[in-house]
């Protein structure tokens, strides 16, 4: 059996959490990635917010096309 690193498992967990619960994702990521300062946390939050806005814009475009 090939071994899976704890780093790889942590990354998989974070991807699932990001889709399921953004607050849980940030909490887990802050420990898993060992955020050392507030700027690192803020950078991660900015990425998450940007992805969320992008996803919402994409969904809105899909909804508009579906209703045409």
C-alpha positions as CSV (number, residue, x, y, z in Angstrom):
1,X,0.0,0.0,0.0
2,X,1.4,3.4,-0.9
3,X,1.5,5.9,1.9
4,X,-0.3,9.2,1.7
5,X,1.4,12.1,3.5
6,X,-0.4,14.0,6.2
7,X,0.3,17.1,4.1
8,X,-1.6,15.6,1.2
9,X,-4.5,14.5,3.4
10,X,-4.6,18.0,5.0
11,X,-4.8,19.6,1.5
12,X,-7.7,17.2,0.5
13,X,-9.5,18.1,3.7
14,X,-9.1,21.8,3.1
15,X,-10.5,21.5,-0.5
16,X,-13.6,19.7,0.9
17,X,-14.0,22.2,3.7
18,X,-13.8,25.1,1.4
19,X,-16.9,23.9,-0.4
20,X,-18.7,22.8,2.7
21,X,-18.0,25.5,5.3
22,X,-15.7,28.5,4.7
23,X,-15.3,29.3,8.4
24,X,-14.2,25.7,9.1
25,X,-11.9,25.9,6.1
26,X,-10.1,29.0,7.5
27,X,-9.8,27.5,11.0
28,X,-8.4,24.3,9.6
29,X,-6.1,26.0,7.1
30,X,-4.7,28.3,9.8
31,X,-3.5,25.3,11.8
32,X,-2.6,23.0,8.9
33,X,-0.6,25.7,7.1
34,X,0.7,27.2,10.4
35,X,-0.2,30.8,9.8
36,X,2.4,32.8,11.7
37,X,0.9,36.2,11.5
38,X,-2.3,38.1,10.7
39,X,-1.2,39.1,7.3
40,X,-0.9,35.4,6.2
41,X,-4.5,34.9,7.5
42,X,-5.7,38.0,5.7
43,X,-4.1,36.9,2.5
44,X,-5.9,33.5,2.7
45,X,-9.2,35.2,3.5
46,X,-8.7,37.5,0.5
47,X,-8.2,34.5,-1.8
48,X,-11.3,32.8,-0.4
49,X,-13.4,35.9,-0.9
50,X,-12.1,36.3,-4.4
51,X,-12.9,32.7,-5.3
52,X,-16.4,33.1,-3.7
53,X,-17.1,36.2,-5.8
54,X,-15.8,34.5,-8.9
55,X,-18.0,31.4,-8.3
56,X,-21.1,33.6,-7.6
57,X,-20.5,35.6,-10.8
58,X,-20.1,32.3,-12.8
59,X,-23.3,30.9,-11.3
60,X,-25.2,34.1,-12.1
61,X,-24.1,33.9,-15.7
62,X,-25.3,30.3,-15.8
63,X,-28.6,31.2,-14.3
64,X,-29.2,34.0,-16.9
65,X,-28.4,31.6,-19.8
66,X,-30.6,28.9,-18.3
67,X,-33.6,31.3,-18.1
68,X,-33.2,32.5,-21.7
